[in-house]
Amino acid sequence: MTPGLDEMTPHGQAIALEWYGLGYRDGHARGYQAAQDDMAALQRRQVQVARQAAQAGPYSALCDLRGDREGAQRARAHEQRIAQMPSPTELGGWDA
C-alpha cells in the first residue's frame, strides 16, 4: 500500500505531489479538449439545423398553409420590418 503524505520524507512528498500534479494537469487538458470537441460537434449540428430551417421558407407561408390568415399577416409585417433593416456589414459591423 502506498504511504500517505504524512508518512513520507520531504523529498518523497515532493515527488508524490509532482506526480499527482502531472496527472491532474494531463487530466485537465484531456477534459478541456474533450469539452471543446463536444462543443464543436454541437455547433456543427446547429449549423445543419439552421440551414434546414432557412430553406423551409418564410413563417408567413406556413401560416397560410395552416389557414391562419391573421398570423400570416403579422408574419409578413415582421418580415417586411426585417427586410428594411441594414445588415451589420453595411453598418461597419461584423467582418464580411
N, C-alpha and C positions, 0 to 999 in steps of 0.2 A: 504494500500500500504506500502511496506517495505521502511523505510527511507534509504537515501543514506549514504555512509560512512562519508561524511562531516557533516551530521546531528546527528551522533551517538557520545556517550561518548567514551573516550579511551577504556574503558572496553568493550563496545558494539562493537567497531571496532575490538578489538582483537578476540572476539567471532565470529564475522562475517567472518573475514579473516581466522580463523582456520576452520570454517565450509566450506568455499569456498575451502580451501586447501585440506580438506578431500575428497571433491567431485572431485577436479582436480586430485589428486593422484589416486583415485579409477578409474576415467575415463581413465587416462593414463595407468594404469595397465591392465584394461579390453581391451583397444585398442591394447596394445602391445601383449597381449595374443591372441587376435583375429588375429593379423597380423602373429604371429607365427603359429597359426592353419592353416591359409590360405597358408602360405609358405610350411608347412608340406604336405598339400593336393596336392599342385602343384608339390612338389618333388616326392611324390608317383606316380603321373601321369607321370612325366618324366621318372621314373624307368620303368613303364609299356611300354612307347613308346620306350625306349632304348632297352628293352628286345625284343620287337616285331621287331625292326629294325635289331637287331643282328641275329634273326632267319631267316631273309629274304634271306640270302645268300650273297655272295660277289657281289660287284658292277660289276665286270667283267662279271659275269653270266648274269646280267641284260642287259649289253651292247650286249652280244651275242644274247639274246632274241630279242633285237631291231634291230639286224643286223648291229650294229655299231662296225665293226671289229677294227678300229683304237682306238676307245675309250676303247674297251676290252683289247687291247694290252697295252695301257697306264695304265689301272687299274691293270692289272696283274703285271706290273713292280712296281707299287706303293705297291701292296700287298706283293710282294717279299721284298721290302725295309723294310716294317713294320715287316715282319716275322723275319728279320735278327736283328732287334733291341732287346736288352735285356730288360726284364721287369724291372720296378722300384724296385721290391723286390729283384731282382738279383743284383742290384747295391747298395743295402742297403738303398733304399728309403722308399717308403710307407710301413707302417707296414703290414705284411702279415696277 
